C-alpha cells in the first residue's frame, strides 16, 4: 500500500430513508379497496362452501409425510393459516425496511427468523461495553490486543509492545480508540465462537471433510434435490455426518458474538466517517486472527497474499482482492470498512469464500460512498454458512456479481446484503438474492434506485430436473429445504429467504424456483415497494412453491409486467404449499402458463390478488384464474382440500376469450378438469370492476 496522501476525504453523506361454468353472479359496480379483502374473500369462499377457518391445510394429514426437522415457527404460522399472509407480508416488509439502515439490525432480524436467534442490544448496547473499556484504559489498543492474544492462546511478547507503540504513532487522533474497541469485540467474539463449537472435537478438520469449499453450492453435502435425482450419487455416510455436525453447532452462541462484533464494526464505520483523518501513514498489525490495516486516501490495493482481520480504509479508488470474510477455516473472521471511493472488490480465484462471506465465522463489509463493483465468487456478498455474513453499501450505482450462495444467503447461518441508494445490478447463478436454506435466513434489501436482478438462465450450470433447458435458480426471495423422503428419510426443513426492494423501476429475471418461492417446509418472499417492474421466470416463480412450503410475491404499485413460461406461477401452490401473488395497484399485464393466477395442485393452495387497475390476463391454460386440480379416486389425498382462488378488485380488465366464465363484474367457479374429480378440489374467482 502507498502511504503518500494525495486527496482528502469528503464528509460522509447523510443517509436517506423510507370449461364448465358452475355459476356466474353479477357483482355491484364500484371501486374496491384493500379493506374489502376480508368481505370479498369470505363471499368467494362461501360460494364453494368454505370459510377462512376451513380453507387451510389439514395438519394431521400433513404430519403423515413428516420431514419437518428444523421447521421455523414463522413459516409454520402462515403455513397453518394462509389468510395471515397479506398482513405477514406487510409486517415483514416493514421490519426489513425499518432495519435497513443498519447492518447490525438486519443481521439481528435475520437471526430472529431462524430458530436460533438472539436479541443482542435489547437490554444493553454492546458497543457501550467496549467504549467503556477504551475510556478506562491508558493504553487501550495494547490492552485490547493482549485480550485478543490471550483468548487465542498466543503469547504477546514484550518486544511486540515496543513495536506497537512505534506503529501506533502513525494513527491520527481517535483512530486508536476505534481499533481498540474493535479488537476487544473480536476477543469476546472468539469466546462466543468457542462456546458454539464446544461439542465439536475438531471443528476445522470436521468442516473440511463435510464442507468441500473448493466447489460449494449444489455439490457434495450442499447438493439440493428438487424432484428427480440419482440416489447412487448420494454418499449416505456424509449425510449422516452432516446431520451430526448441524446438531452439534450452537448457532445461538455464534449469533451472540457475531452480532456484538457487527454492532461494533458499524460504530467504528460511523465514527471513522466523522474523523478528519484516520492515519498519517499505513498502519499494519498482524494478530492471531489476521492483519489489522488502516489505509489512507490513495488508491490502495489489498493483496490476497495477506490474511486480514480488519481493513479500515480512509478513501480513494481501492482494489480489494481479499478481506471482509472467512479466508479459510483458520482465519474465520474478516471486516472491511471503506469510507469513500469507487472501489473494486475482486475475489482471488484461490480463495474459497468471498467478501461478506463467512464459514463458521463472521465476514462484514461496510462501504459508505462510491460507485463500487463487487465480484465475490461463491459464499459472498452477504452469505453465512454456520456463521454471519453481511454487506452494507450506503451510496452509489453498484454492481454485484456472485456465483453460488451470494447476495443475501443463509445456509445453517444468516447472510444479509443491504444497498441504500443508486441504480444497482445483481447477478449470479444459484442460491442468491435472498436465499434461506436449513436453519438459515438470507435477506437482500435495496432501498432505492432502478435495479436489475439476474439469476443467469442462459449458461446451464444448474439445469433443473423439471426442465433441463433452464437452471434451478433458487433466487430472488426463496426459502429451500433438503428433501430426502425418497432417499434415506432424513429430510431437513428449509429456511427463510427475503428480497425487499423499496422503490424504483426494477427488473427481475430467473429460471426455476425464484421470485417469491419456497420448497420443503420453507418460506420465501419477494416484496417490491413500487415502480414499473418486470418479472421474468419459467417454473415455480412469482408467488409459488412446492412441498409443504409458502411462497409469496408482493408488488405495492406501478404498471408491472409478469411473465412465466412453463408452470406453477403467479399465485400457485403445489403439494400442501401456499403460493400467493399480490399486486396492490397499477395497470398490470400477466403472461401466465398452466397452473397460475390462483391455482391449486396436489392439495396445494394458490391465491392471486390484484387490488386495482385495468389489468390484462394473457393465459389460455386449463388450471388458471381460480381453479384446482383433483387427485385420483382412491388416493390418500382424494378427500383432502385443494384450492385455487382468484380475486381482482377494480378496473376494466381484459380476460382471455377462451375462458368464457372470466369477465368483469362476475364471480365464477369451475370444477377440477379431471374426470371423477374430488369434491374437495375447489376453485373460485371474483372480479369487482
C-alpha positions in Angstrom: 0.0 0.0 0.0 1.1 3.5 -0.8 1.3 5.7 2.3 1.6 9.1 0.5 -1.5 11.3 0.7 -3.0 12.7 -2.5 -6.5 13.6 -1.5 -8.7 14.5 1.4 -11.8 12.5 2.2 -15.0 14.4 1.7 -17.5 14.5 4.5 -19.8 11.5 4.7 -23.2 12.0 3.1 -26.4 12.0 5.1 -28.3 8.7 4.6 -31.8 8.9 3.4 -34.7 6.5 4.1 -38.3 5.5 3.8 -64.6 -25.1 -19.5 -67.6 -25.5 -17.4 -69.3 -22.7 -15.7 -70.9 -23.6 -12.4 -72.1 -20.1 -11.6 -71.8 -16.5 -12.7 -73.0 -13.9 -10.3 -73.2 -10.2 -11.0 -71.2 -8.0 -8.7 -72.3 -4.5 -7.9 -70.1 -1.9 -9.6 -67.8 0.3 -7.6 -64.2 0.8 -6.8 -63.0 -1.9 -4.4 -60.4 -1.1 -1.8 -57.9 -3.2 0.2 -60.2 -3.2 3.2 -62.8 -5.0 1.0 -60.4 -8.0 1.0 -61.9 -9.8 4.0 -65.5 -9.4 2.9 -64.7 -10.3 -0.7 -62.7 -13.3 0.4 -65.5 -14.6 2.7 -68.0 -14.1 0.0 -66.0 -16.0 -2.6 -65.2 -18.9 -0.2 -68.8 -19.2 0.8 -69.7 -19.9 -2.8 -67.7 -23.1 -2.6 -68.8 -24.0 1.0 -65.6 -22.8 2.7 -64.6 -20.3 5.3 -61.2 -18.9 6.3 -61.3 -21.4 9.1 -61.8 -24.4 6.8 -59.8 -23.3 3.8 -56.5 -24.4 5.1 -54.4 -27.5 5.3 -55.3 -30.4 7.5 -52.2 -30.5 9.8 -52.8 -34.1 10.8 -52.7 -35.1 7.2 -49.6 -33.0 6.6 -47.9 -34.7 9.5 -48.2 -38.1 7.7 -45.4 -37.1 5.4 -43.1 -35.8 8.1 -39.7 -34.3 7.1 -40.1 -31.1 9.1 -37.0 -31.2 11.3 -35.8 -27.6 12.0 -39.1 -26.2 10.7 -39.4 -22.5 11.5 -42.1 -21.0 13.7 -42.5 -18.0 11.4 -43.1 -20.4 8.5 -45.4 -22.6 10.4 -47.7 -19.7 11.4 -48.6 -18.8 7.8 -48.5 -22.4 6.6 -51.1 -23.2 9.2 -53.2 -20.2 8.3 -52.7 -18.8 4.7 -55.0 -15.9 5.3 -52.5 -14.3 7.6 -50.1 -14.0 4.6 -51.1 -10.4 3.5 -50.6 -9.0 6.9 -47.4 -11.0 7.4 -46.0 -9.7 4.1 -46.7 -6.1 5.3 -45.1 -6.8 8.7 -42.0 -8.4 7.3 -41.6 -5.8 4.6 -41.9 -3.1 7.2 -39.5 -4.9 9.6 -36.8 -5.3 6.9 -37.2 -1.7 5.7 -37.0 -0.2 9.2 -33.9 -2.2 10.0 -32.4 -1.5 6.6 -30.2 1.4 7.6 -28.2 -0.8 10.0 -26.3 -4.0 9.1 -26.4 -5.0 12.8 -30.2 -4.6 12.9 -30.7 -6.5 9.7 -28.4 -9.3 10.9 -30.3 -9.4 14.2 -33.6 -9.5 12.3 -32.3 -12.4 10.2 -31.2 -14.5 13.2 -34.6 -14.0 14.7 -36.1 -15.5 11.6 -34.3 -18.7 12.4 -34.9 -21.0 15.4 -31.6 -19.8 17.0 -31.9 -16.0 17.0 -30.8 -13.8 19.8 -31.9 -10.3 20.9 -28.5 -8.6 21.3 -28.9 -5.0 22.1 -32.4 -5.4 23.6 -31.4 -4.6 27.1 -27.9 -3.0 26.7 -25.9 -1.7 23.9 -22.9 -4.0 23.2 -20.9 -1.1 21.8 -21.0 0.8 25.1 -19.2 -2.1 26.8 -16.2 -1.6 24.5 -16.4 2.1 24.7 -16.2 1.9 28.5 -13.2 -0.3 28.3 -11.5 2.1 25.9 -12.2 5.1 28.2 -10.9 3.3 31.3 -7.6 2.3 29.8 -4.4 4.4 29.4 -3.3 2.1 26.6 -6.5 0.8 25.0 -5.1 -0.8 21.9 -2.3 -2.5 23.7 -4.8 -3.8 26.4 -7.3 -4.9 23.7 -4.6 -6.8 21.7 -3.4 -8.5 24.9 -7.0 -9.7 25.5 -7.3 -11.0 21.9 -4.0 -12.8 22.1 -5.0 -14.4 25.5 -8.2 -15.6 24.0 -6.4 -17.0 21.0 -3.9 -18.7 23.4 -1.0 -16.9 21.7 1.7 -15.1 23.8 2.0 -11.3 23.4 5.8 -10.8 23.6 7.4 -7.8 25.3 9.1 -6.9 22.1 5.7 -6.5 20.4 4.7 -3.8 22.9 7.6 -1.5 21.8 6.8 -2.2 18.1 3.1 -1.4 18.7 3.9 1.9 20.4 6.0 2.9 17.3 3.4 1.7 14.8 0.6 3.5 16.7 2.3 6.8 16.1 1.1 6.7 12.5 -2.6 6.8 13.7 -4.5 10.1 13.7 -6.3 11.1 16.9 -9.3 9.0 17.5 -8.4 6.1 15.3 -6.5 4.1 18.0 -9.6 4.1 20.2 -11.7 2.7 17.4 -9.2 0.0 16.7 -9.2 -0.9 20.4 -13.0 -1.2 20.6 -12.9 -3.4 17.5 -10.2 -5.6 18.9 -11.9 -6.1 22.3 -15.1 -7.1 20.4 -13.0 -9.6 18.4 -11.7 -11.1 21.7 -15.2 -11.6 23.0 -16.4 -12.9 19.7 -13.7 -15.6 19.9 -15.0 -16.6 23.3 -18.5 -17.0 21.9 -17.3 -18.9 18.9 -15.5 -21.4 21.3 -18.8 -21.9 23.1 -20.6 -22.5 19.9 -18.1 -25.3 18.9 -17.8 -26.9 22.3 -19.4 -30.1 21.2 -17.2 -30.5 18.2 -13.9 -32.1 19.0 -12.1 -30.9 15.8 -14.3 -28.3 14.1 -11.8 -27.3 11.4 -11.0 -30.8 10.4 -14.6 -31.9 10.5 -15.8 -29.0 8.5 -13.1 -29.5 5.9 -14.4 -33.0 5.4 -18.0 -32.1 5.4 -17.8 -28.8 3.5 -15.6 -29.1 0.4 -15.2 -25.3 -0.2 -13.4 -25.9 -3.4 -16.8 -26.5 -5.0 -19.6 -25.2 -2.8 -23.3 -24.9 -3.6 -25.1 -27.9 -5.2 -22.2 -30.2 -4.8 -21.2 -32.6 -2.0 -23.3 -32.2 1.1 -24.8 -29.0 -0.3 -26.5 -30.7 -3.2 -30.1 -29.6 -3.1 -32.5 -32.1 -4.5 -35.6 -30.6 -6.2 -37.6 -33.5 -7.7 -35.6 -36.1 -9.6 -32.3 -37.5 -8.5 -29.9 -40.4 -8.9 -29.8 -42.0 -5.5 -26.4 -43.6 -6.3 -24.8 -40.2 -6.3 -25.5 -39.6 -2.6 -22.9 -40.5 0.0 -25.2 -41.5 2.9 -22.3 -41.5 5.3 -21.6 -37.9 4.5 -25.2 -37.0 5.1 -25.1 -38.7 8.4 -22.0 -36.8 9.4 -23.7 -33.6 8.2 -26.7 -34.1 10.5 -24.5 -34.7 13.5 -22.4 -31.6 12.7 -25.5 -29.4 12.3 -26.8 -30.7 15.6 -23.5 -30.0 17.4 -23.1 -26.4 16.3 -24.7 -24.0 18.8 -25.7 -21.2 16.4 -27.1 -19.0 19.2 -23.6 -18.5 20.6 -22.3 -17.8 17.1 -25.0 -15.2 16.7 -24.5 -13.6 20.1 -20.8 -12.9 19.5 -21.2 -12.2 15.8 -23.9 -9.6 16.4 -21.8 -7.8 19.0 -19.0 -7.7 16.5 -21.3 -6.3 13.8 -22.6 -3.6 16.1 -19.0 -2.6 17.0 -18.0 -2.5 13.3 -20.9 -0.3 12.5 -19.9 2.1 15.3 -16.3 2.1 14.0 -17.5 2.9 10.5 -19.8 5.7 11.6 -17.2 7.2 13.9 -14.4 7.0 11.4 -16.5 8.8 8.8 -16.7 11.8 11.2 -12.9 12.0 11.9 -10.9 14.5 9.8 -8.2 12.0 9.3 -7.5 8.3 10.1 -3.8 7.8 9.6 -0.6 9.6 8.8 0.8 6.5 7.1 -0.4 3.0 6.6 -0.8 1.2 9.9 -0.5 -2.6 10.0 -0.5 -5.1 12.8 -0.7 -8.9 12.5 -2.9 -10.6 15.1 -3.6 -14.3 15.6 -6.9 -13.8 13.6 -5.3 -11.8 10.8 -3.9 -8.4 9.9 -5.3 -5.1 11.1 -4.6 -2.4 8.4 -5.5 1.2 8.2 -5.1 2.8 4.7 -5.1 6.4 3.6 -6.9 8.2 0.8 -4.7 6.9 -2.0 -5.8 4.1 -4.4 -4.7 1.1 -2.4 -4.6 -2.5 -3.4 -5.1 -5.2 -0.8 -3.4 -8.4 -1.9 -4.9 -11.9 -1.5 -1.5 -13.0 -0.2 -2.3 -11.4 3.2 -5.0 -12.5 5.6 -6.9 -9.5 7.0 -8.9 -9.3 10.2 -9.7 -5.7 9.6 -9.1 -3.2 6.7 -10.1 0.3 7.6 -9.6 2.4 4.5 -9.9 6.2 4.6 -10.8 6.6 0.9 -9.7 6.5 -2.7 -10.5 4.1 -5.5 -9.3 1.0 -3.9 -8.9 -2.6 -5.1 -9.7 -5.5 -2.7 -8.6 -9.0 -3.6 -9.2 -10.3 -0.1 -10.7 -9.3 3.2 -14.1 -8.9 4.7 -14.7 -12.6 5.1 -13.5 -16.0 6.1 -10.2 -16.5 4.2 -10.0 -20.1 5.4 -11.0 -22.2 8.3 -8.2 -20.9 10.5 -8.8 -17.2 9.6 -12.5 -17.3 10.0 -13.3 -13.6 10.6 -12.8 -10.6 8.3 -14.1 -7.0 8.1 -13.7 -4.2 5.5 -14.7 -0.6 6.3 -14.2 1.7 3.3 -15.2 5.3 3.8 -15.4 6.6 0.2 -14.2 6.0 -3.4 -15.2 4.0 -6.5 -13.9 0.6 -5.3 -13.4 -2.7 -6.9 -13.8 -6.0 -4.9 -12.5 -8.9 -6.9 -12.1 -12.2 -5.2 -8.9 -14.1 -5.9 -9.5 -17.4 -7.6 -7.6 -19.2 -4.9 -9.9 -18.1 -2.1 -12.9 -20.2 -1.2 -15.1 -17.5 0.4 -15.6 -14.0 -0.9 -16.3 -10.6 0.5 -19.0 -10.5 3.2 -18.9 -14.3 3.3 -18.5 -16.4 6.4 -18.0 -20.1 7.2 -18.1 -20.9 10.9 -17.2 -17.2 11.4 -18.1 -13.6 10.6 -17.5 -11.6 7.4 -18.6 -8.0 7.1 -18.2 -5.2 4.5 -19.2 -1.6 5.1 -18.8 0.7 2.0 -20.0 4.2 2.7 -19.7 6.0 -0.6 -18.9 5.5 -4.3 -19.8 3.5 -7.4 -18.5 0.1 -6.5 -18.0 -3.2 -8.3 -18.2 -6.4 -6.3 -17.2 -9.8 -7.8 -17.4 -12.1 -4.9 -17.4 -15.6 -6.3 -19.2 -18.1 -4.0 -20.3 -17.8 -0.4 -20.0 -14.0 -0.7 -21.7 -10.6 -0.6 -23.7 -11.3 2.5 -23.6 -15.1 2.9 -23.4 -17.1 6.1 -22.6 -20.8 6.5 -22.7 -21.7 10.2 -21.9 -18.0 10.6 -22.9 -14.4 9.8 -22.1 -12.7 6.5 -23.1 -9.1 5.7 -22.5 -6.3 3.2 -23.8 -2.7 3.7 -23.3 -0.3 0.8 -24.7 3.1 1.6 -24.4 5.0 -1.7 -23.6 4.8 -5.4 -24.5 2.9 -8.5 -23.1 -0.5 -7.7 -22.6 -3.9 -9.4 -22.8 -7.1 -7.5 -21.7 -10.4 -9.0 -21.6 -13.8 -7.3 -21.8 -17.4 -8.3 -23.4 -19.6 -5.7 -24.6 -18.7 -2.2 -24.3 -14.9 -2.6 -26.1 -11.6 -2.2 -28.1 -12.4 0.9 -27.8 -16.1 1.5 -28.1 -18.1 4.8 -27.2 -21.8 4.9 -27.2 -23.0 8.5 -26.5 -19.3 9.2 -27.5 -15.8 8.2 -26.5 -13.6 5.2 -27.5 -10.0 4.5 -26.8 -7.6 1.6 -28.2 -4.1 2.0 -27.8 -1.3 -0.6 -29.3 2.0 0.4 -29.1 4.1 -2.8 -28.3 4.0 -6.5 -29.2 2.1 -9.7 -27.7 -1.3 -9.0 -27.2 -4.6 -10.8 -27.2 -8.0 -9.1 -26.0 -11.1 -11.0 -25.4 -14.7 -10.0 -26.3 -18.3 -10.8 -27.8 -20.1 -7.8 -28.8 -19.7 -4.2 -28.7 -15.9 -4.5 -30.5 -12.6 -3.9 -32.4 -13.5 -0.7 -32.0 -17.3 -0.2 -32.5 -19.3 3.0 -31.6 -22.9 3.5 -31.8 -25.2 6.5 -31.6 -23.3 9.9 -30.8 -20.2 7.8 -32.1 -16.8 6.7 -30.9 -14.8 3.7 -32.0 -11.2 3.1 -31.4 -8.8 0.3 -32.6 -5.2 0.9 -32.4 -2.5 -1.7 -33.7 0.9 -0.6 -33.9 2.9 -3.8 -33.0 3.0 -7.5 -33.8 1.3 -10.7 -32.3 -2.1 -10.2 -31.7 -5.2 -12.2 -31.7 -8.7 -10.6 -30.5 -11.6 -12.8 -30.2 -15.2 -12.0 -28.5 -16.5 -15.1 -30.7 -18.8 -17.1 -28.6 -18.9 -20.3 -25.5 -20.8 -19.1 -26.9 -24.1 -17.9 -24.7 -24.8 -14.9 -27.6 -25.9 -12.7 -30.0 -27.5 -15.1 -33.3 -28.1 -13.4 -34.8 -31.6 -13.1 -38.2 -30.2 -14.2 -36.8 -28.9 -17.5 -33.1 -29.3 -18.4 -33.3 -26.3 -20.8 -33.4 -24.0 -17.7 -31.5 -23.5 -14.5 -32.8 -24.1 -11.0 -32.1 -20.6 -9.8 -33.1 -20.6 -6.2 -33.1 -16.8 -6.3 -34.9 -13.6 -5.5 -36.7 -14.4 -2.3 -36.5 -18.2 -1.9 -36.7 -20.5 1.1 -35.4 -24.0 0.5 -35.1 -27.3 2.3 -33.5 -30.6 1.9 -35.9 -33.3 0.8 -34.8 -36.9 1.5 -38.1 -38.8 2.0 -37.4 -40.9 -1.2 -33.7 -41.3 -0.3 -32.8 -42.1 3.4 -35.7 -40.3 5.0 -33.7 -37.7 6.9 -35.2 -34.5 5.4 -34.4 -31.1 6.8 -36.9 -28.2 6.8 -35.9 -25.1 4.8 -35.2 -21.6 5.9 -36.4 -18.1 5.1 -35.4 -16.0 2.1 -36.4 -12.4 1.6 -35.8 -9.9 -1.2 -37.2 -6.5 -0.3 -36.8 -3.7 -2.9 -38.4 -0.5 -1.5 -38.7 1.6 -4.8 -37.7 2.1 -8.4 -38.4 0.6 -11.8 -36.9 -2.8 -11.3 -36.3 -5.9 -13.5 -36.2 -9.5 -12.2 -35.1 -12.4 -14.3 -34.6 -16.1 -13.4 -35.2 -19.7 -14.3 -36.9 -22.0 -11.9 -37.6 -21.6 -8.2 -37.5 -17.8 -8.0 -39.2 -14.5 -7.2 -41.1 -15.4 -4.0 -40.9 -19.2 -4.0 -40.4 -21.9 -1.4 -39.7 -25.6 -1.2 -39.9 -28.1 1.6 -41.1 -26.5 4.9 -39.7 -23.1 3.9 -40.8 -19.5 3.4 -39.8 -17.3 0.5 -40.9 -13.7 -0.2 -40.2 -11.1 -2.8 -41.6 -7.6 -1.8 -41.3 -4.7 -4.2 -42.4 -1.3 -2.9 -43.3 0.5 -6.2 -42.3 1.4 -9.7 -42.8 -0.1 -13.2 -41.4 -3.5 -12.7 -40.9 -6.6 -14.9 -40.7 -10.2 -13.7 -39.5 -12.9 -16.0 -39.3 -16.6 -14.9 -40.1 -20.1 -16.0 -41.5 -22.5 -13.4 -42.1 -22.2 -9.7 -41.9 -18.5 -9.9 -43.7 -15.3 -8.9 -45.5 -16.4 -5.7 -45.5 -20.2 -5.8 -43.8 -23.2 -4.4 -43.8 -27.0 -3.8 -44.0 -29.5 -1.0 -45.2 -28.1 2.4 -44.0 -24.5 1.8 -45.1 -20.9 1.5 -44.0 -18.6 -1.4 -45.2 -15.0 -1.9 -44.6 -12.1 -4.3 -46.0 -8.7 -3.3 -45.8 -5.6 -5.5 -47.2 -2.3 -4.0 -47.8 -0.2 -7.1 -46.8 0.5 -10.7 -47.8 -0.8 -14.1 -46.0 -4.1 -14.0 -45.4 -7.0 -16.4 -45.3 -10.6 -15.1 -44.1 -13.3 -17.5 -43.8 -17.0 -16.7 -43.4 -19.6 -19.4 -44.0 -23.1 -18.2 -45.8 -24.0 -15.0 -46.7 -23.1 -11.4 -46.6 -19.3 -11.3 -48.3 -16.1 -10.2 -50.1 -17.5 -7.2 -49.9 -21.2 -7.4 -49.4 -23.9 -4.7 -48.4 -27.5 -5.1 -48.4 -30.3 -2.6 -49.5 -28.6 0.7 -47.9 -25.4 -0.4 -49.5 -21.9 -0.4 -48.5 -19.7 -3.3 -49.6 -16.0 -3.3 -49.2 -13.2 -5.8 -50.5 -9.9 -4.5 -50.3 -6.7 -6.7 -51.8 -3.8 -4.9 -52.0 -1.1 -7.6 -51.3 -0.4 -11.3 -52.4 -1.4 -14.8 -50.7 -4.8 -14.9 -50.1 -7.4 -17.5 -49.9 -11.1 -16.7 -48.4 -13.6 -19.2 -49.2 -16.8 -17.5 -48.7 -20.6 -18.1 -50.7 -23.5 -16.8 -51.2 -23.7 -13.0 -51.3 -20.0 -12.5 -53.3 -16.9 -11.4 -54.8 -18.6 -8.4 -54.2 -22.4 -9.0 -54.0 -25.3 -6.6 -52.4 -28.6 -7.4 -51.9 -31.8 -5.3 -53.7 -30.3 -2.3 -52.0 -27.0 -2.6 -53.5 -23.5 -2.2 -53.0 -20.9 -4.9 -54.0 -17.3 -4.2 -54.0 -14.5 -6.7 -55.0 -11.0 -5.6 -54.9 -7.7 -7.7 -56.3 -4.8 -5.8 -56.8 -2.2 -8.5 -56.1 -1.2 -12.1 -57.1 -2.1 -15.6 -55.2 -5.4 -16.0 -54.6 -7.8 -18.9 -54.6 -11.6 -18.4 -52.8 -13.4 -21.2 -53.5 -17.1 -20.4 -55.2 -20.0 -22.2 -54.3 -23.0 -20.0 -56.9 -25.1 -18.1 -55.9 -24.7 -14.5 -55.8 -21.0 -14.1 -57.9 -18.0 -13.0 -59.1 -19.6 -9.8 -59.1 -23.4 -10.4 -57.8 -26.5 -8.6 -56.7 -29.9 -9.9 -58.1 -33.1 -8.4 -56.3 -36.2 -7.1 -57.4 -39.6 -8.5 -60.1 -41.5 -6.7 -58.7 -44.0 -4.2 -55.7 -41.8 -3.5 -54.8 -40.9 0.1 -55.2 -37.3 -0.9 -58.6 -37.6 -2.6 -60.6 -36.3 0.4 -58.1 -33.6 1.3 -58.7 -30.0 0.2 -57.1 -28.3 -2.8 -57.9 -24.7 -3.6 -57.5 -22.1 -6.3 -58.5 -18.5 -5.6 -58.5 -15.5 -8.0 -59.6 -12.0 -6.8 -59.4 -8.9 -8.9 -60.6 -5.6 -7.4 -61.2 -2.5 -9.6 -60.6 -1.6 -13.2 -61.8 -2.8 -16.6 -59.8 -5.9 -17.1 -59.0 -7.9 -20.3 -59.6 -11.6 -19.9 -58.9 -14.4 -22.5 -61.8 -15.1 -24.8 -61.0 -18.9 -24.5 -62.2 -18.8 -20.9 -65.9 -17.8 -21.2 -66.5 -17.6 -17.5 -63.9 -14.9 -16.8 -65.2 -11.4 -17.2 -65.5 -8.1 -15.4 -68.1 -7.8 -12.6 -68.6 -11.6 -12.2 -68.0 -14.4 -9.8 -67.3 -17.8 -11.3 -66.3 -21.3 -10.2 -65.0 -24.0 -12.4 -64.6 -27.6 -11.2 -61.4 -29.5 -11.5 -60.7 -30.5 -15.1 -60.1 -34.2 -14.3 -62.8 -36.9 -14.6 -64.2 -38.2 -11.3 -62.8 -35.1 -9.6 -62.7 -34.9 -5.8 -65.4 -32.6 -4.4 -62.7 -31.1 -2.2 -60.8 -29.7 -5.2 -62.4 -26.3 -5.5 -61.8 -23.1 -7.4 -63.4 -19.7 -7.2 -62.8 -16.4 -8.9 -64.2 -12.9 -8.3 -63.8 -9.7 -10.4 -65.1 -6.4 -9.0 -64.9 -3.6 -11.6 
